[in-house]
Amino acid sequence: ALPTLLAAVGPGHPMGLRLSAAVGLMRIHDPQAAAALERLTDPSEDRPLRTLGLNLLAMNDAARATAAATRALEDPDVLFADAAIGVLGRVGGAAGRATLQARLAGETRVLARKAIEQVLHMR
């Protein structure tokens, strides 16, 4: 199943197939599956696929998702950055919350600031 899902999630396939393959990869705890999910977060991908990839990665490999979400805080797409903030709040633990706290001081985007504040006040 893994080789088939890895092929199906790649560029050039219909979006529905890629989304379904990504969900399948989330259930396979293998470094190749996690790497494929992380590749879906690339800025060249459409936002829905990027967001799904990041959220599925969080369910597959929390450490890898935390690293990807931390990088995504800088993303110019504020809605994707918002998804990254949510992932850091869910799976990033104390380090993720510290990253968000540090980011809050310099964050200029209103939506991102609000999302960080909401995550930080949830606990």
C-alpha positions as CSV (number, residue, x, y, z in Angstrom):
1,A,0.0,0.0,0.0
2,L,2.8,2.5,0.8
3,P,4.3,2.6,-2.7
4,T,0.9,3.1,-4.2
5,L,0.0,5.9,-1.8
6,L,3.4,7.6,-2.2
7,A,2.8,7.7,-6.0
8,A,-0.8,8.9,-5.7
9,V,0.0,11.8,-3.4
10,G,2.5,13.2,-5.9
11,P,2.1,16.2,-8.2
12,G,0.2,15.6,-11.5
13,H,-2.6,13.5,-10.0
14,P,-6.2,14.8,-9.5
15,M,-6.6,16.7,-6.2
16,G,-9.2,14.2,-4.9
17,L,-6.8,11.3,-5.4
18,R,-4.0,13.2,-3.7
19,L,-6.2,14.1,-0.7
20,S,-7.3,10.5,-0.3
21,A,-3.8,9.2,-0.6
22,A,-2.6,11.7,2.0
23,V,-5.2,10.4,4.5
24,G,-4.0,6.9,3.8
25,L,-0.4,8.0,4.4
26,M,-1.3,9.5,7.8
27,R,-2.2,6.0,9.0
28,I,1.1,4.5,8.0
29,H,3.8,5.3,10.6
30,D,6.8,5.1,8.3
31,P,9.4,7.8,7.6
32,Q,8.6,7.7,3.9
33,A,4.9,8.5,4.7
34,A,5.8,11.3,7.0
35,A,8.2,12.8,4.4
36,A,5.5,12.7,1.7
37,L,3.1,14.4,4.1
38,E,5.7,17.1,4.8
39,R,6.3,17.6,1.1
40,L,2.6,18.5,0.8
41,T,3.2,21.6,2.9
42,D,5.5,23.1,0.3
43,P,4.4,26.6,-0.9
44,S,4.0,25.3,-4.4
45,E,1.0,23.3,-3.4
46,D,-2.6,24.6,-3.0
47,R,-3.5,25.8,0.5
48,P,-6.1,23.1,1.1
49,L,-3.6,20.4,0.3
50,R,-0.8,22.1,2.4
51,T,-3.1,22.5,5.3
52,L,-4.4,18.9,5.2
53,G,-0.8,17.7,4.8
54,L,0.3,19.6,7.9
55,N,-2.6,18.4,10.0
56,L,-2.1,14.8,8.9
57,L,1.6,15.0,9.6
58,A,0.7,16.1,13.1
59,M,-1.2,12.9,13.5
60,N,1.6,10.8,12.0
61,D,4.8,12.3,13.4
62,A,4.4,15.1,16.0
63,A,8.1,16.0,16.1
64,R,8.3,16.4,12.3
65,A,5.0,18.3,12.3
66,T,6.3,20.7,15.0
67,A,9.4,21.4,12.9
68,A,7.3,22.0,9.7
69,A,4.8,24.2,11.6
70,T,7.6,26.3,13.1
71,R,8.9,26.9,9.6
72,A,5.4,27.7,8.4
73,L,5.0,30.6,10.9
74,E,7.0,32.6,8.3
75,D,4.7,31.7,5.5
76,P,3.3,34.6,3.5
77,D,-0.1,32.8,3.3
78,V,-1.6,33.9,6.7
79,L,-4.2,31.2,6.5
80,F,-1.6,28.5,6.2
81,A,0.4,30.2,9.0
82,D,-2.8,30.0,11.1
83,A,-3.0,26.3,10.5
84,A,0.6,26.0,11.6
85,I,-0.2,27.9,14.8
86,G,-2.9,25.4,15.5
87,V,-0.6,22.5,15.0
88,L,2.0,24.0,17.3
89,G,-0.6,24.4,19.9
90,R,-1.9,20.8,19.6
91,V,1.3,18.8,19.2
92,G,4.2,21.2,19.8
93,G,4.2,20.8,23.6
94,A,6.0,23.3,25.8
95,A,8.6,24.1,23.0
96,G,5.8,24.8,20.6
97,R,4.1,27.1,23.0
98,A,7.4,28.9,23.7
99,T,7.9,29.4,20.0
100,L,4.4,30.9,19.7
101,Q,5.0,33.1,22.7
102,A,8.3,34.4,21.2
103,R,6.6,34.9,17.8
104,L,3.7,36.9,19.3
105,A,5.9,39.9,20.1
106,G,6.9,40.5,16.4
107,E,3.9,39.2,14.6
108,T,2.3,41.9,12.5
109,R,-0.5,40.0,10.9
110,V,-3.8,40.5,12.8
111,L,-5.1,37.0,12.1
112,A,-1.8,35.3,13.1
113,R,-1.6,37.4,16.3
114,K,-5.2,36.4,17.2
115,A,-4.5,32.7,16.5
116,I,-1.4,32.8,18.6
117,E,-3.2,34.5,21.5
118,Q,-6.0,32.0,21.3
119,V,-3.7,29.0,21.4
120,L,-1.7,30.5,24.3
121,H,-4.8,31.1,26.3
122,M,-6.3,27.7,25.7
123,R,-4.4,26.1,28.6
